[in-house]
Every structure is written in C-alpha cells, then in structure tokens.
Amino acid sequence: MAWGFESAVEYAASKLYDLILIDVNIDQRSSLVHQIQNDWRIGKETPIISLSSYEDNASTKMEKEHVFHRHFKKKDVEKIIKFFNILIMDN
C-alpha cells in the first residue's frame, strides 16, 4: 500500500497488477493517474479505479465512471459489477 505520490508510482511500477485502486483524496491524484497510465513499465491495460468518500468530487465525466464511493450501497455494487464486466469483455 502506498501513502503518497512517489510511493504509489514506485509500487505501481514494481510489478504488473490486475487492478490499481486509488483514493481520490490522495495528494495530486490526477497527476498520479496520468503518471501511472503513461509509465511503460505498468502499461495502459491496467485498470485504475478511484475510491472516494465524497459523493460529488471534481472529476470529469469519464473519471466519474471509474470512481466508486466508499460505504457502498446496492447501486454502487451494481456499478462496480458493470465496470468489471466491461473489463472482461474488452479482454
């Protein structure tokens, strides 16, 4: 588990992961996602999911499709299942 920007990039680049979870509240989140997605050691195929305790954050529409809110409700679980089904169909 990483606790900041630098350690998150190091962990993400240390091996291939099936999935990367990021806390939306982490400092420099947008830069972190960009850095991870553009790192040749990680690859663009690794899905990144953001978790947030805030209902409304400053994400773009595309980012919101990959942001899941903590304290999951039934609709949140359905959204997560739909997301994973899309990932499976794409591969």
Sine and cosine of phi, psi and omega as CSV:
sin_phi,cos_phi,sin_psi,cos_psi,sin_omega,cos_omega
0.00,0.00,0.73,-0.68,0.02,-1.00
-0.99,-0.14,0.50,-0.86,-0.03,-1.00
-0.90,-0.44,0.06,1.00,0.00,-1.00
-0.22,-0.98,-0.01,-1.00,-0.10,-1.00
-0.84,0.54,-0.83,0.55,-0.08,-1.00
-0.88,0.48,-0.72,0.69,-0.02,-1.00
-0.93,0.37,-0.51,0.86,0.03,-1.00
-0.91,0.41,-0.69,0.73,0.03,-1.00
-0.91,0.42,-0.67,0.74,0.03,-1.00
-0.88,0.48,-0.73,0.68,0.01,-1.00
-0.89,0.46,-0.71,0.71,-0.05,-1.00
-0.89,0.46,-0.55,0.83,-0.03,-1.00
-1.00,0.04,-0.14,0.99,-0.10,-0.99
-0.96,0.27,-0.43,0.90,0.05,-1.00
-0.28,-0.96,0.14,-0.99,0.03,-1.00
-0.99,0.11,0.76,-0.65,0.02,-1.00
-0.93,-0.37,0.48,-0.88,0.09,-1.00
-0.98,0.21,-0.42,0.91,-0.10,-1.00
-0.35,-0.94,0.60,-0.80,0.08,-1.00
-0.85,-0.53,0.80,-0.60,0.06,-1.00
-0.97,-0.25,0.71,-0.70,0.00,-1.00
-0.78,-0.62,0.73,-0.68,0.11,-0.99
-0.97,0.24,0.83,-0.55,-0.03,-1.00
-0.85,0.53,-0.48,0.88,-0.06,-1.00
-0.98,0.19,-0.11,0.99,-0.01,-1.00
-0.88,0.47,0.60,-0.80,0.01,-1.00
-0.85,0.53,0.67,-0.74,0.08,-1.00
0.86,0.51,0.65,0.76,-0.07,-1.00
-0.83,0.56,-0.74,0.67,-0.04,-1.00
-0.87,0.49,-0.68,0.74,0.04,-1.00
-0.90,0.44,-0.60,0.80,0.00,-1.00
-0.90,0.43,-0.74,0.67,0.02,-1.00
-0.87,0.50,-0.71,0.71,0.01,-1.00
-0.87,0.50,-0.73,0.69,-0.01,-1.00
-0.87,0.49,-0.71,0.70,-0.01,-1.00
-0.90,0.43,-0.71,0.71,-0.04,-1.00
-0.92,0.40,-0.45,0.89,-0.05,-1.00
-0.99,-0.15,0.04,1.00,0.00,-1.00
-0.99,0.12,0.87,-0.50,-0.06,-1.00
-0.88,0.47,-0.41,0.91,-0.01,-1.00
-0.96,0.29,-0.41,0.91,-0.07,-1.00
-1.00,-0.05,-0.71,0.71,-0.02,-1.00
1.00,-0.01,0.47,-0.88,-0.04,-1.00
-0.99,0.13,-0.12,0.99,-0.06,-1.00
-0.99,0.11,-0.26,0.96,-0.02,-1.00
-0.96,0.27,0.89,-0.46,0.01,-1.00
-0.94,0.35,0.61,-0.79,0.04,-1.00
-0.87,-0.49,0.82,-0.57,0.03,-1.00
-0.89,-0.46,0.72,-0.69,0.04,-1.00
-0.98,-0.18,0.63,-0.78,0.08,-1.00
-0.92,-0.39,0.64,-0.77,-0.03,-1.00
-0.62,-0.79,0.56,-0.83,0.11,-0.99
-0.99,-0.11,-0.02,1.00,0.01,-1.00
-0.98,-0.21,0.70,-0.71,0.03,-1.00
-0.93,0.36,-0.65,0.76,-0.07,-1.00
-0.86,-0.50,0.94,-0.35,0.07,-1.00
-0.88,-0.47,0.08,-1.00,-0.10,-0.99
-1.00,0.02,0.72,0.70,0.00,-1.00
-1.00,-0.02,0.41,-0.91,0.13,-0.99
-0.96,0.27,0.18,-0.98,0.00,-1.00
-0.86,0.52,-0.68,0.73,-0.01,-1.00
-0.89,0.45,-0.68,0.73,0.01,-1.00
-0.90,0.44,-0.61,0.79,-0.03,-1.00
-0.88,0.47,-0.46,0.89,0.04,-1.00
-0.92,0.39,-0.33,0.94,-0.02,-1.00
-0.91,-0.40,0.26,0.97,0.04,-1.00
-0.95,-0.32,0.80,-0.59,0.02,-1.00
-0.88,-0.47,0.65,-0.76,-0.07,-1.00
-1.00,-0.02,0.69,-0.73,0.04,-1.00
-0.93,0.37,0.22,-0.98,-0.16,-0.99
0.87,0.50,0.87,0.49,-0.12,-0.99
-0.84,0.54,0.63,-0.77,0.15,-0.99
-0.94,-0.35,0.11,-0.99,-0.03,-1.00
-0.83,0.56,-0.69,0.73,-0.02,-1.00
-0.90,0.44,-0.53,0.85,0.03,-1.00
-0.93,0.37,-0.68,0.73,0.03,-1.00
-0.90,0.44,-0.66,0.75,0.04,-1.00
-0.89,0.46,-0.63,0.78,0.03,-1.00
-0.91,0.42,-0.66,0.75,0.02,-1.00
-0.90,0.43,-0.70,0.72,0.02,-1.00
-0.88,0.48,-0.69,0.72,0.02,-1.00
-0.87,0.49,-0.68,0.73,0.02,-1.00
-0.87,0.50,-0.73,0.68,-0.01,-1.00
-0.92,0.38,-0.57,0.82,0.06,-1.00
-0.89,0.45,-0.63,0.78,0.05,-1.00
-0.90,0.43,-0.67,0.74,0.03,-1.00
-0.87,0.50,-0.69,0.73,-0.03,-1.00
-0.91,0.41,-0.67,0.74,-0.01,-1.00
-0.92,0.39,-0.53,0.85,0.00,-1.00
-0.95,0.30,-0.37,0.93,-0.04,-1.00
-0.98,-0.18,0.00,0.00,0.00,0.00
